[in-house]
Amino acid sequence: ALRTNRVKLVYLSNGFSNNEILSLISNCRVQVSYISNKELDAMCDGVHQGCAALIKDYEYYSLESVLQKASKHEHPVLLILDGINDPHNLGAIIRCADVFDVSGILIPKHNQVPLNATVAKTSAGAINYVPVALVGNLNQTIEILKKNGYWIVSSDGSAKINYQDLKYDFKVALIIGSEGQGVSKLVLNNSDYIVKIP
């Protein structure tokens, strides 16, 4: 968060001495407030390492800006999330997306957990590097992606094709469904491929 200029204020416990973090705070010229461990415990529900930060609200990207970023890759990968409701799952997906160089994540405005502090913590900082766009309608978004040369690949446990059977040598938008319902029927119908992840 410090490296991506998202921090407004850093709270440190009295006697905090991690030189790497102190140096980073100094280089970023962020205001610091020293408080007692008791105050920090109350602020963080007792889960901290002597350091907490007040950060700017998470901002969503536009679909256009995600597509522009993706255009810099020969075979870009986008993730579309169809109703992920657990913030820990969303954070883990963002973390994996960062590791696998996913160009962006598209989430619907409704029936989807938003970006929040739990998602940020679970993402282990990846939320600062993977663009997330909020879209109104997944099926309309799929049509826009198809017009931009993307192939739509949905994951579904009953699929006949194993996800490893595709070459992925094309622009791909991979759809992951909700924890309970999976990918919605209409979205599955609009997919070019449906694959299973054993």
Backbone as ProteinMPNN parsed JSONL, in Angstrom:
{"seq_chain_A": "ALRTNRVKLVYLSNGFSNNEILSLISNCRVQVSYISNKELDAMCDGVHQGCAALIKDYEYYSLESVLQKASKHEHPVLLILDGINDPHNLGAIIRCADVFDVSGILIPKHNQVPLNATVAKTSAGAINYVPVALVGNLNQTIEILKKNGYWIVSSDGSAKINYQDLKYDFKVALIIGSEGQGVSKLVLNNSDYIVKIP", "coords_chain_A": {"N_chain_A": [[0.831, -1.198, 0.0], [1.977, 1.238, 0.745], [3.915, 1.519, -1.265], [2.354, 1.929, -3.478], [1.194, 4.326, -3.14], [-1.141, 4.581, -1.532], [-1.567, 5.105, 1.11], [-2.743, 7.068, 3.784], [-2.148, 7.659, 6.453], [0.063, 6.359, 8.904], [-0.022, 4.18, 11.644], [1.978, 3.434, 14.344], [3.233, 1.224, 16.842], [4.424, 2.295, 20.019], [7.886, 2.322, 20.237], [8.28, 0.812, 17.957], [10.364, -0.847, 15.647], [11.146, -1.809, 13.121], [13.343, -1.487, 10.699], [13.244, -1.592, 7.881], [10.536, -1.097, 7.223], [10.228, 1.395, 8.473], [12.015, 2.92, 6.964], [10.793, 2.774, 4.454], [8.393, 4.121, 5.0], [9.419, 6.635, 5.548], [10.603, 7.29, 3.059], [8.31, 7.45, 1.525], [7.117, 9.604, 2.543], [4.956, 9.735, 4.432], [2.599, 10.568, 6.916], [3.098, 9.802, 10.369], [1.776, 8.268, 13.269], [2.412, 7.607, 16.561], [1.304, 5.184, 18.786], [-0.051, 3.469, 21.697], [0.366, -0.08, 22.384], [-2.006, -1.118, 23.316], [-3.925, 0.636, 22.251], [-3.486, 0.143, 19.557], [-4.136, -2.576, 19.478], [-6.903, -2.405, 19.956], [-7.699, -0.993, 17.695], [-7.105, -2.784, 15.633], [-8.37, -5.155, 16.236], [-6.661, -6.686, 17.766], [-4.952, -7.949, 15.977], [-2.068, -7.472, 14.586], [1.198, -6.25, 13.653], [2.495, -4.39, 15.132], [2.027, -2.261, 13.536], [-0.149, -0.312, 11.576], [-2.333, 1.014, 9.044], [-4.043, 3.84, 7.728], [-5.844, 3.904, 4.896], [-6.498, 5.009, 1.499], [-9.752, 4.854, -0.035], [-10.617, 1.908, -1.894], [-10.439, 1.956, -5.344], [-12.348, 1.288, -8.209], [-11.526, 0.125, -11.477], [-12.222, 1.109, -14.867], [-13.894, -0.851, -17.383], [-12.836, -0.343, -19.877], [-10.242, 0.651, -19.285], [-9.072, -1.614, -18.184], [-9.122, -3.328, -20.392], [-7.393, -1.913, -22.045], [-4.969, -2.105, -20.628], [-4.66, -4.862, -20.781], [-4.212, -5.18, -23.483], [-1.532, -4.941, -23.923], [-0.383, -7.372, -23.707], [0.421, -10.424, -25.41], [-1.184, -12.742, -25.253], [-3.528, -12.107, -23.403], [-5.014, -12.584, -20.142], [-8.075, -12.402, -18.581], [-10.066, -12.304, -15.644], [-13.351, -13.194, -14.858], [-15.68, -12.817, -12.396], [-18.389, -14.496, -11.154], [-20.389, -13.764, -8.983], [-18.993, -14.099, -6.438], [-19.044, -14.497, -2.999], [-17.681, -14.583, -0.581], [-15.375, -12.674, 1.164], [-12.787, -13.554, 1.749], [-12.312, -15.484, -0.192], [-12.39, -13.872, -2.492], [-10.153, -12.235, -1.99], [-8.121, -14.196, -2.053], [-8.334, -14.997, -4.718], [-7.575, -12.642, -6.039], [-4.94, -12.491, -5.174], [-3.839, -14.813, -6.369], [-4.291, -14.104, -9.028], [-2.506, -12.012, -9.329], [-0.045, -13.34, -9.082], [-0.126, -14.962, -11.363], [-0.06, -13.167, -13.419], [-2.461, -12.01, -14.393], [-4.397, -9.811, -16.319], [-6.542, -8.305, -15.426], [-9.496, -8.136, -13.317], [-12.927, -8.728, -13.513], [-15.898, -7.81, -12.012], [-19.345, -8.221, -11.058], [-21.759, -5.602, -10.297], [-23.754, -6.312, -8.551], [-24.737, -8.868, -6.168], [-22.186, -9.714, -5.356], [-19.242, -9.767, -3.456], [-17.79, -6.718, -2.37], [-14.714, -4.791, -2.945], [-12.88, -4.626, -0.029], [-11.614, -4.171, 3.357], [-11.11, -6.759, 4.386], [-10.849, -8.284, 2.062], [-8.617, -6.992, 1.023], [-6.637, -7.579, 2.971], [-6.53, -10.391, 2.838], [-5.65, -10.655, 0.258], [-2.993, -10.138, 0.468], [-1.678, -7.797, -0.283], [-1.839, -7.807, -3.041], [-4.074, -6.583, -4.059], [-3.393, -4.02, -4.589], [-2.164, -4.088, -7.016], [-3.488, -5.556, -9.005], [-5.842, -4.737, -11.345], [-9.278, -4.138, -10.727], [-12.396, -4.221, -12.139], [-15.664, -2.912, -12.001], [-18.616, -4.086, -13.258], [-21.769, -3.649, -14.937], [-23.504, -5.643, -16.093], [-22.982, -8.991, -16.607], [-23.354, -10.553, -18.943], [-23.611, -8.648, -20.996], [-21.08, -7.566, -20.767], [-19.553, -9.778, -21.526], [-20.221, -9.88, -24.231], [-19.013, -7.501, -25.122], [-16.346, -8.176, -24.628], [-16.028, -10.318, -26.416], [-16.276, -8.947, -28.843], [-13.901, -7.663, -28.734], [-12.117, -9.617, -29.307], [-11.812, -11.675, -27.429], [-11.946, -14.981, -26.09], [-14.33, -16.81, -24.351], [-14.157, -18.582, -21.425], [-15.646, -20.732, -19.31], [-15.736, -22.088, -16.0], [-16.846, -25.182, -14.826], [-18.069, -27.799, -12.894], [-19.353, -29.982, -14.117], [-18.469, -30.098, -16.699], [-17.212, -31.408, -19.834], [-14.687, -31.038, -20.861], [-11.362, -30.941, -19.742], [-9.639, -28.403, -17.978], [-6.955, -28.291, -18.643], [-6.816, -29.162, -21.219], [-7.091, -27.176, -23.071], [-5.24, -24.853, -25.105], [-4.875, -22.144, -24.649], [-3.82, -20.132, -26.261], [-4.751, -17.669, -27.035], [-6.683, -14.639, -26.618], [-8.11, -14.67, -23.485], [-10.963, -14.855, -21.396], [-11.591, -15.906, -18.338], [-14.091, -17.454, -16.511], [-15.201, -17.635, -13.229], [-17.374, -19.16, -11.026], [-19.863, -18.595, -8.403], [-19.553, -19.539, -4.913], [-21.574, -21.327, -4.078], [-23.482, -21.678, -6.167], [-22.13, -21.768, -8.578], [-21.245, -20.954, -11.996], [-23.615, -18.885, -13.543], [-26.481, -19.972, -15.465], [-27.133, -18.55, -17.876], [-24.766, -17.172, -18.367], [-23.049, -19.343, -18.737], [-24.158, -20.309, -21.101], [-23.377, -18.304, -22.846], [-20.725, -18.746, -23.154], [-17.673, -19.67, -24.811], [-16.144, -21.924, -24.34], [-16.493, -24.526, -21.961], [-15.04, -25.633, -19.093], [-13.703, -28.082, -16.835], [-12.297, -28.123, -13.559], [-10.579, -30.446, -12.121]], "CA_chain_A": [[0.0, 0.0, 0.0], [2.888, 2.386, 0.744], [4.583, 1.632, -2.568], [1.398, 2.341, -4.509], [0.679, 5.649, -2.76], [-2.515, 4.45, -1.054], [-1.612, 5.312, 2.553], [-2.948, 8.429, 4.279], [-1.534, 7.802, 7.767], [0.541, 5.096, 9.48], [0.006, 4.071, 13.098], [3.019, 2.523, 14.817], [3.281, 1.069, 18.293], [5.587, 2.931, 20.655], [9.04, 1.428, 20.22], [8.346, 0.059, 16.7], [11.764, -0.723, 15.227], [11.458, -2.477, 11.868], [14.015, -0.459, 9.896], [12.791, -1.635, 6.481], [9.246, -0.394, 7.148], [10.479, 2.794, 8.831], [12.647, 3.547, 5.803], [9.767, 2.893, 3.413], [7.49, 5.195, 5.428], [10.158, 7.885, 5.377], [10.736, 7.549, 1.624], [6.99, 7.773, 0.961], [6.69, 10.858, 3.188], [3.628, 9.535, 4.997], [2.503, 10.974, 8.314], [3.13, 8.684, 11.318], [1.258, 8.512, 14.604], [2.817, 6.559, 17.496], [0.264, 4.92, 19.778], [0.27, 2.329, 22.562], [-0.063, -1.388, 21.896], [-3.412, -1.279, 23.681], [-4.704, 1.375, 21.25], [-3.339, -0.577, 18.29], [-4.942, -3.799, 19.632], [-8.314, -2.036, 19.794], [-7.889, -0.569, 16.307], [-6.939, -3.911, 14.706], [-8.889, -6.373, 16.867], [-5.545, -7.446, 18.314], [-4.166, -8.621, 14.94], [-1.165, -6.521, 13.936], [2.609, -6.491, 13.96], [2.994, -3.102, 15.595], [1.881, -1.305, 12.441], [-1.432, -0.283, 10.864], [-2.384, 2.182, 8.157], [-5.3, 4.372, 7.213], [-5.6, 3.969, 3.46], [-7.541, 5.568, 0.639], [-10.743, 3.877, -0.487], [-10.247, 1.169, -3.098], [-11.122, 2.458, -6.526], [-12.514, 0.33, -9.3], [-11.108, 0.555, -12.805], [-13.239, 0.945, -15.903], [-13.656, -1.977, -18.281], [-11.967, 0.156, -20.955], [-8.854, 0.733, -18.831], [-8.582, -2.993, -18.032], [-8.86, -3.828, -21.746], [-6.197, -1.232, -22.544], [-3.821, -2.739, -19.965], [-4.542, -6.218, -21.309], [-3.765, -5.144, -24.885], [-0.074, -4.95, -23.949], [0.037, -8.778, -23.674], [0.07, -11.168, -26.623], [-2.319, -13.606, -24.908], [-3.951, -11.656, -22.077], [-6.009, -13.34, -19.384], [-8.939, -11.656, -17.673], [-10.948, -13.133, -14.822], [-14.697, -12.693, -14.599], [-16.2, -13.5, -11.214], [-19.845, -14.535, -11.224], [-21.07, -13.857, -7.691], [-18.187, -14.541, -5.293], [-19.634, -13.86, -1.83], [-16.787, -14.614, 0.581], [-14.249, -11.764, 0.939], [-11.527, -14.304, 1.783], [-12.148, -16.091, -1.519], [-12.036, -12.812, -3.44], [-8.758, -11.871, -1.72], [-7.256, -15.275, -2.538], [-8.361, -14.941, -6.186], [-6.747, -11.494, -6.439], [-3.545, -12.878, -4.909], [-3.45, -15.746, -7.441], [-4.283, -13.35, -10.289], [-1.255, -11.257, -9.358], [1.038, -14.294, -9.312], [-0.205, -15.499, -12.722], [-0.023, -12.049, -14.357], [-3.777, -11.729, -14.963], [-4.445, -8.381, -16.648], [-7.583, -7.63, -14.679], [-10.623, -8.915, -12.819], [-14.206, -8.064, -13.743], [-16.904, -8.303, -11.075], [-20.633, -7.536, -11.217], [-22.122, -4.649, -9.24], [-24.702, -6.922, -7.616], [-24.498, -10.269, -5.772], [-20.74, -9.92, -5.371], [-18.576, -9.06, -2.369], [-16.997, -5.605, -2.904], [-13.365, -4.637, -2.406], [-12.935, -4.097, 1.329], [-10.411, -4.423, 4.151], [-10.875, -8.206, 4.479], [-10.326, -8.688, 0.749], [-7.26, -6.443, 0.919], [-5.726, -8.326, 3.839], [-6.391, -11.743, 2.298], [-4.9, -10.581, -1.006], [-1.577, -9.96, 0.827], [-1.131, -6.655, -1.009], [-2.07, -7.903, -4.491], [-5.162, -5.675, -4.407], [-2.767, -2.781, -5.043], [-1.513, -4.296, -8.305], [-4.386, -6.171, -9.99], [-7.008, -3.877, -11.531], [-10.59, -4.754, -10.615], [-13.427, -3.376, -12.742], [-17.038, -3.192, -11.625], [-19.431, -4.031, -14.473], [-23.194, -3.706, -14.653], [-24.149, -6.863, -16.534], [-21.926, -9.898, -17.078], [-23.588, -10.997, -20.315], [-23.243, -7.532, -21.877], [-19.619, -7.487, -20.692], [-19.046, -10.876, -22.35], [-20.363, -9.466, -25.638], [-17.95, -6.509, -25.375], [-15.08, -8.909, -24.687], [-15.994, -11.074, -27.676], [-16.006, -7.981, -29.915], [-12.488, -7.303, -28.607], [-11.29, -10.775, -29.637], [-11.641, -12.615, -26.311], [-12.689, -16.23, -26.018], [-14.899, -16.903, -23.003], [-13.982, -19.927, -20.871], [-16.275, -20.858, -17.989], [-15.392, -23.292, -15.242], [-18.034, -25.858, -14.321], [-17.715, -29.161, -12.495], [-19.947, -31.014, -14.979], [-17.956, -29.947, -18.069], [-16.54, -32.577, -20.427], [-13.305, -30.668, -21.183], [-10.472, -30.603, -18.638], [-9.047, -27.09, -18.234], [-5.612, -28.461, -19.205], [-6.913, -29.561, -22.624], [-7.047, -25.973, -23.914], [-3.888, -24.296, -25.244], [-4.892, -20.761, -24.164], [-2.987, -19.287, -27.118], [-5.667, -16.64, -27.514], [-7.174, -13.781, -25.542], [-9.065, -15.471, -22.727], [-11.654, -14.373, -20.205], [-11.932, -17.094, -17.564], [-15.182, -17.161, -15.586], [-15.282, -18.454, -12.023], [-18.699, -18.969, -10.449], [-20.025, -18.402, -6.963], [-19.218, -20.677, -4.065], [-22.669, -22.292, -3.978], [-24.242, -21.888, -7.401], [-21.274, -21.874, -9.749], [-21.492, -19.96, -13.04], [-25.039, -18.854, -13.874], [-26.816, -20.681, -16.708], [-27.048, -17.658, -19.031], [-23.34, -16.917, -18.61], [-22.531, -20.585, -19.335], [-24.646, -20.364, -22.488], [-22.641, -17.31, -23.632], [-19.31, -19.103, -23.127], [-17.14, -20.412, -25.954], [-15.697, -23.2, -23.804], [-16.79, -24.801, -20.55], [-14.019, -26.584, -18.654], [-13.753, -28.476, -15.419], [-11.031, -28.13, -12.817], [-10.756, -31.612, -11.231]], "C_chain_A": [[0.871, 1.254, 0.0], [3.501, 2.599, -0.635], [3.648, 2.106, -3.673], [0.654, 3.617, -4.112], [-0.775, 5.616, -2.297], [-2.674, 4.829, 0.415], [-1.779, 6.791, 2.9], [-2.161, 8.676, 5.569], [-1.114, 6.429, 8.27], [0.522, 5.205, 11.004], [1.06, 3.044, 13.471], [2.946, 2.419, 16.321], [4.523, 1.776, 18.819], [6.73, 1.921, 20.69], [9.135, 0.58, 18.961], [9.735, 0.25, 16.092], [12.122, -1.457, 13.934], [12.018, -1.443, 10.892], [13.557, -0.427, 8.445], [11.478, -0.858, 6.316], [9.429, 1.084, 7.481], [11.099, 3.559, 7.663], [11.636, 3.769, 4.678], [8.793, 4.02, 3.741], [8.152, 6.548, 5.201], [10.271, 8.266, 3.903], [9.42, 7.971, 0.985], [6.413, 9.063, 1.557], [5.248, 10.798, 3.684], [3.662, 9.932, 6.468], [2.416, 9.744, 9.213], [2.569, 9.14, 12.658], [1.662, 7.333, 15.484], [1.748, 6.424, 18.567], [0.668, 3.699, 20.6], [-0.199, 1.032, 21.92], [-1.537, -1.619, 22.185], [-4.312, -0.575, 22.661], [-4.659, 0.66, 19.898], [-4.139, -1.888, 18.32], [-6.418, -3.506, 19.391], [-8.625, -1.679, 18.344], [-7.933, -1.762, 15.361], [-7.512, -5.215, 15.24], [-7.756, -7.282, 17.338], [-4.676, -8.141, 17.285], [-3.334, -7.59, 14.194], [0.269, -6.911, 14.275], [3.256, -5.177, 14.375], [2.796, -1.984, 14.587], [0.49, -1.439, 11.83], [-1.454, 0.981, 10.021], [-3.824, 2.557, 7.85], [-5.057, 4.587, 5.726], [-6.777, 4.591, 2.724], [-8.52, 4.462, 0.266], [-10.24, 3.178, -1.744], [-11.089, 1.666, -4.259], [-11.192, 1.362, -7.578], [-12.038, 0.955, -10.6], [-12.31, 0.457, -13.748], [-12.892, -0.284, -16.732], [-12.683, -1.563, -19.38], [-10.51, 0.194, -20.517], [-8.252, -0.656, -18.619], [-8.247, -3.577, -19.406], [-7.605, -3.187, -22.337], [-4.936, -1.841, -21.936], [-3.574, -4.127, -20.554], [-3.981, -6.242, -22.725], [-2.245, -5.158, -25.015], [0.49, -6.379, -23.927], [-0.39, -9.477, -24.957], [-1.154, -12.046, -26.387], [-2.81, -13.226, -23.509], [-4.998, -12.574, -21.46], [-6.756, -12.359, -18.485], [-9.736, -12.665, -16.863], [-12.287, -12.433, -14.706], [-15.232, -13.502, -13.428], [-17.719, -13.371, -11.208], [-20.426, -14.791, -9.838], [-20.263, -14.446, -6.556], [-18.67, -13.77, -4.059], [-18.731, -13.808, -0.607], [-15.591, -13.695, 0.322], [-12.892, -12.459, 0.983], [-11.262, -14.971, 0.436], [-11.752, -15.047, -2.549], [-10.582, -12.39, -3.244], [-7.782, -12.911, -2.241], [-7.202, -15.28, -4.067], [-7.491, -13.795, -6.685], [-5.267, -11.822, -6.263], [-3.037, -13.815, -6.01], [-3.36, -15.026, -8.785], [-2.986, -12.555, -10.425], [-0.088, -12.178, -9.698], [1.064, -14.765, -10.768], [-0.349, -14.409, -13.78], [-1.339, -11.847, -15.107], [-3.881, -10.221, -15.16], [-5.509, -7.619, -15.884], [-8.688, -8.584, -14.278], [-11.882, -8.084, -13.017], [-15.226, -8.668, -12.79], [-18.21, -7.538, -11.292], [-20.923, -6.616, -10.039], [-22.992, -5.292, -8.169], [-24.327, -8.375, -7.351], [-23.016, -10.637, -5.806], [-20.153, -9.155, -4.186], [-17.735, -7.922, -2.97], [-15.554, -5.656, -2.39], [-13.494, -3.999, -1.029], [-11.664, -4.503, 2.08], [-10.087, -5.916, 4.253], [-10.295, -8.738, 3.177], [-8.874, -8.24, 0.616], [-6.267, -7.261, 1.742], [-5.473, -9.726, 3.286], [-5.578, -11.738, 1.007], [-3.402, -10.4, -0.774], [-0.916, -8.859, -0.011], [-1.403, -6.666, -2.501], [-3.185, -6.972, -4.952], [-4.625, -4.347, -4.941], [-2.188, -2.888, -6.455], [-2.405, -4.886, -9.39], [-5.618, -5.286, -10.151], [-8.314, -4.678, -11.465], [-11.614, -3.768, -11.165], [-14.796, -3.861, -12.282], [-17.89, -3.036, -12.878], [-20.902, -4.225, -14.123], [-23.82, -5.06, -14.95], [-23.091, -7.778, -17.143], [-22.125, -10.305, -18.532], [-23.283, -9.895, -21.329], [-21.721, -7.373, -21.916], [-18.981, -8.576, -21.561], [-19.128, -10.501, -23.832], [-19.292, -8.447, -26.018], [-16.605, -7.208, -25.515], [-14.951, -9.689, -25.987], [-15.689, -10.143, -28.848], [-14.552, -7.524, -29.906], [-11.571, -8.514, -28.778], [-11.068, -11.78, -28.523], [-12.496, -13.86, -26.507], [-13.111, -16.402, -24.559], [-14.844, -18.356, -22.548], [-14.586, -19.943, -19.47], [-15.815, -22.139, -17.314], [-16.671, -23.871, -14.644], [-17.689, -27.318, -14.062], [-18.258, -30.249, -13.386], [-19.441, -30.957, -16.417], [-17.253, -31.218, -18.534], [-15.05, -32.309, -20.667], [-12.535, -30.342, -19.905], [-9.815, -29.258, -18.963], [-7.656, -27.193, -18.868], [-5.635, -28.828, -20.687], [-6.934, -28.368, -23.582], [-5.62, -25.445, -23.966], [-3.784, -22.886, -24.673], [-3.945, -19.868, -24.967], [-3.851, -18.234, -27.816], [-6.017, -15.73, -26.341], [-8.266, -14.539, -24.795], [-9.658, -14.677, -21.562], [-12.164, -15.613, -19.49], [-12.978, -16.722, -16.524], [-15.175, -18.164, -14.445], [-16.613, -18.128, -11.356], [-18.691, -18.836, -8.939], [-19.772, -19.699, -6.205], [-20.321, -21.738, -4.056], [-23.299, -22.656, -5.299], [-23.379, -22.114, -8.636], [-21.584, -20.755, -10.737], [-22.967, -20.034, -13.423], [-25.285, -19.431, -15.271], [-26.663, -19.798, -17.941], [-25.593, -17.354, -19.388], [-22.695, -18.158, -19.225], [-22.921, -20.666, -20.809], [-23.896, -19.394, -23.398], [-21.142, -17.608, -23.712], [-18.912, -19.857, -24.388], [-16.688, -21.809, -25.544], [-16.181, -23.309, -22.369], [-15.828, -25.903, -20.132], [-14.218, -26.925, -17.197], [-12.346, -28.412, -14.845], [-11.153, -29.259, -11.812], [-10.223, -31.324, -9.83]], "O_chain_A": [[0.542, 2.232, -0.672], [3.594, 3.73, -1.112], [4.103, 2.627, -4.691], [-0.388, 3.941, -4.682], [-1.554, 6.51, -2.626], [-3.796, 4.873, 0.919], [-1.063, 7.65, 2.387], [-1.584, 9.746, 5.763], [-1.837, 5.449, 8.09], [0.989, 6.19, 11.576], [1.042, 1.917, 12.976], [2.636, 3.394, 17.006], [5.547, 1.842, 18.139], [6.544, 0.786, 21.13], [9.992, -0.301, 18.891], [10.234, 1.374, 16.025], [13.301, -1.703, 13.681], [11.28, -0.633, 10.333], [13.488, 0.643, 7.841], [11.33, -0.064, 5.388], [8.833, 1.938, 6.824], [10.745, 4.711, 7.408], [11.627, 4.818, 4.034], [8.411, 4.788, 2.859], [7.518, 7.488, 4.72], [10.061, 9.423, 3.538], [9.403, 8.748, 0.03], [5.363, 9.545, 1.132], [4.435, 11.678, 3.401], [4.635, 9.664, 7.173], [1.751, 8.765, 8.874], [2.845, 10.246, 13.121], [1.301, 6.191, 15.198], [1.335, 7.408, 19.18], [1.607, 2.985, 20.249], [-1.049, 1.037, 21.029], [-2.238, -2.245, 21.39], [-5.338, -1.12, 22.254], [-5.663, 0.582, 19.19], [-4.746, -2.27, 17.319], [-7.104, -4.264, 18.705], [-9.689, -2.022, 17.828], [-8.701, -1.765, 14.399], [-7.168, -6.284, 14.737], [-7.884, -8.506, 17.31], [-3.748, -8.859, 17.658], [-3.825, -6.918, 13.286], [0.506, -7.801, 15.092], [4.399, -4.886, 14.023], [3.331, -0.888, 14.755], [0.011, -2.549, 11.596], [-0.682, 1.909, 10.26], [-4.699, 1.7, 7.729], [-4.177, 5.354, 5.338], [-7.887, 4.686, 3.246], [-8.166, 3.283, 0.251], [-9.529, 3.77, -2.556], [-12.31, 1.779, -4.153], [-10.237, 0.619, -7.804], [-12.137, 2.167, -10.795], [-13.296, -0.211, -13.439], [-11.737, -0.706, -16.778], [-11.809, -2.339, -19.769], [-9.626, -0.188, -21.285], [-7.059, -0.857, -18.848], [-7.222, -4.238, -19.572], [-6.844, -3.845, -23.046], [-3.95, -2.067, -22.638], [-2.432, -4.519, -20.795], [-3.345, -7.217, -23.124], [-1.724, -5.367, -26.111], [1.691, -6.576, -24.106], [-1.435, -9.162, -25.525], [-2.058, -12.091, -27.22], [-2.541, -13.938, -22.541], [-5.758, -13.245, -22.158], [-6.152, -11.593, -17.733], [-10.043, -13.754, -17.346], [-12.35, -11.224, -14.482], [-15.236, -14.733, -13.468], [-18.26, -12.266, -11.252], [-20.898, -15.891, -9.547], [-20.8, -15.228, -5.772], [-18.703, -12.539, -4.067], [-19.005, -13.046, 0.32], [-14.859, -13.91, -0.645], [-11.947, -12.013, 0.332], [-10.121, -15.016, -0.024], [-10.884, -15.295, -3.386], [-9.854, -12.204, -4.219], [-6.742, -12.568, -2.803], [-6.148, -15.536, -4.65], [-6.747, -13.959, -7.652], [-4.442, -11.469, -7.106], [-1.934, -13.631, -6.523], [-2.465, -15.301, -9.585], [-2.436, -12.442, -11.521], [0.762, -11.828, -10.517], [2.136, -14.948, -11.345], [-0.722, -14.698, -14.917], [-1.342, -11.551, -16.301], [-3.504, -9.445, -14.281], [-5.392, -6.406, -15.71], [-8.81, -9.686, -14.813], [-11.903, -6.888, -12.726], [-15.406, -9.885, -12.754], [-18.196, -6.364, -11.66], [-20.412, -6.811, -8.937], [-22.974, -4.87, -7.012], [-23.693, -9.031, -8.177], [-22.644, -11.731, -6.231], [-20.534, -8.01, -3.943], [-17.044, -8.129, -3.966], [-15.22, -6.457, -1.517], [-14.136, -2.961, -0.875], [-10.756, -5.102, 1.504], [-8.917, -6.297, 4.21], [-9.364, -9.544, 3.185], [-8.014, -8.995, 0.162], [-5.183, -7.595, 1.263], [-4.334, -10.192, 3.267], [-4.892, -12.713, 0.701], [-2.619, -10.497, -1.719], [0.247, -8.972, -0.398], [-1.221, -5.648, -3.167], [-3.232, -6.609, -6.127], [-5.325, -3.634, -5.66], [-1.766, -1.883, -7.027], [-2.112, -4.735, -10.576], [-6.368, -5.099, -9.192], [-8.437, -5.746, -12.064], [-11.692, -2.625, -10.716], [-15.048, -5.063, -12.187], [-17.89, -1.972, -13.497], [-21.236, -4.881, -13.136], [-24.59, -5.574, -14.138], [-22.39, -7.392, -18.079], [-21.153, -10.392, -19.282], [-22.754, -10.175, -22.404], [-21.146, -7.082, -22.965], [-17.991, -8.327, -22.249], [-18.203, -10.776, -24.596], [-18.727, -8.518, -27.109], [-15.816, -6.883, -26.402], [-13.879, -9.717, -26.593], [-14.929, -10.505, -29.746], [-14.027, -7.061, -30.919], [-10.389, -8.453, -28.438], [-10.216, -12.658, -28.654], [-13.613, -13.797, -27.02], [-12.321, -16.16, -23.646], [-15.403, -19.245, -23.191], [-14.106, -19.262, -18.563], [-15.54, -23.143, -17.971], [-17.472, -23.158, -14.04], [-17.092, -27.986, -14.906], [-17.696, -31.344, -13.424], [-19.935, -31.694, -17.271], [-16.763, -32.003, -17.722], [-14.244, -33.24, -20.676], [-13.003, -29.557, -19.08], [-9.471, -29.008, -20.119], [-7.228, -26.27, -19.561], [-4.594, -28.81, -21.344], [-6.805, -28.552, -24.792], [-4.873, -25.567, -22.996], [-2.703, -22.475, -24.251], [-3.338, -18.951, -24.414], [-3.698, -17.955, -29.005], [-5.678, -16.03, -25.197], [-9.235, -14.997, -25.401], [-8.966, -13.944, -20.856], [-13.066, -16.292, -19.98], [-12.783, -15.788, -15.746], [-15.148, -19.376, -14.659], [-16.94, -16.96, -11.146], [-17.651, -18.949, -8.289], [-19.777, -20.792, -6.771], [-20.022, -22.932, -4.028], [-23.62, -23.821, -5.534], [-23.875, -22.612, -9.646], [-22.128, -19.72, -10.351], [-23.507, -21.125, -13.607], [-24.414, -19.384, -16.14], [-26.119, -20.245, -18.951], [-25.234, -17.287, -20.563], [-21.879, -18.038, -20.139], [-22.111, -21.045, -21.655], [-23.791, -19.637, -24.6], [-20.379, -16.819, -24.268], [-19.715, -20.592, -24.963], [-16.831, -22.763, -26.309], [-16.268, -22.312, -21.652], [-15.798, -26.975, -20.736], [-14.815, -26.168, -16.431], [-11.353, -28.618, -15.542], [-11.76, -29.078, -10.756], [-10.289, -32.188, -8.956]]}, "name": "protein", "num_of_chains": 1, "seq": "ALRTNRVKLVYLSNGFSNNEILSLISNCRVQVSYISNKELDAMCDGVHQGCAALIKDYEYYSLESVLQKASKHEHPVLLILDGINDPHNLGAIIRCADVFDVSGILIPKHNQVPLNATVAKTSAGAINYVPVALVGNLNQTIEILKKNGYWIVSSDGSAKINYQDLKYDFKVALIIGSEGQGVSKLVLNNSDYIVKIP"}
